[in-house]
């Protein structure tokens, strides 16, 4: 090659900014690439409001989902749910997060980013409030599916919205809505029992109504007041089906699936792990440490994510610290160390989560962000569900509590192995 030109590989997706055309990446497949002039950030005077909408949307990703655990004893009493019933109820949201992510990309392609986000918020709120009127367990499952489908539509809408509103501050804006997501988890779990239930005469039905209010309010704000930039408009012919032949989608899915697995599997098995170790008194403190440490981590990431998102060493360091934390939990000689390493794990998995959620927007052309995000979420939640089952099977098969943590320890290794994704050849800066 000479003169700074590169040979074109027809099987490789190559973003070319500054041109408005469909690029061929393989037989009969094209990607619409938006010119740089169409990447119109939110005007500075509306930037703070746009960030508030992102944060509120992040809250609504989890606040209705986490409204269920605090009222499980009441559901047992009123609906005669068994532990198996609760297990199925808990598995529905991550199952829908995987199954409905691609339909979310379809809505984005047909309606545009902001209308699709509105639809997701509305389904989320309707499904949540419908749980208040249900007469039996079957309807509880059905309305939970509606609620989770709404969240599943919202998730692939937020990365392209970040890309459209803050194209030069993707890491920062992603950290903002991730902080909202973590706040939503904490608020629902922390306030339902001491505050919400006493206000509604200990009615779990009315507590679901209360937690649907943020989703309804955010939906109204989004549809009425959300900044409309050219990047949020629907594009005729915009592709929505993920290009599964594209290695980048699988790498992104593996990174996010690994961090989701580390979080979900640890939360699921840590109580039984410390109980098997004769320290049932540590259940609350260990889980609190893991989940509480996510909040300061997300606040720190707001300040540094923009600088770290394209740095492979950041993923290697976080993955290594996650592995050390998991080994520390498994090998801890005292209860204090289990609590300490649980907190460290919560901190570093949050850092990886923020960076991983930013990568589709960083590594894809604007029109490709929705379907890339949808593919990433589909793969990641599938991995999390499979590894949750694998962890339990390993415990039962080996009769060793430590065995349940082996799959997530391997996930930390996967994050380190895929660290180069942050500086992937498909990154626009590397394609120029």
Secondary structure, DSSP 8 states (H G I E B T S, - for coil): --TT-----TTS----TT--EEEEEETTEEEEE--GGG-----GGGHHHHHHHHHHHHHHTTTTGGGTGGGHHHHHHHH---HHHHHHHHHHHHHHHHHSHHHHHHHHHHH-HHHHHHHHHHHHHHHHHHGGG--SHHHHHHHHHHHHHHHHHHHHHHHHHHHHH-TT-HHHHHHHHHHHHHHHHHHHHHHIIIIIHHHTTT-HHHHHHHHHHHHHHHHHHHHHH----GGGS--TT---S--TT-HHHHHHHHHHHHHHHHHHHHHHHHHHHHHHTT-GGGHHHHHHHHHHHHHHHHHHHHHHHHHHTT-HHHHHHHHHHHHHHHHHHHH-SSHHHHHHHHHHHHHHHHHHHHHHHHHHHHHS-GGGHHHHHHHHHHHHHHHHHHHHHHHHHHHHHHT-GGGGGHHHHHHHHHHHHTGGGGG-TTSHHHH-
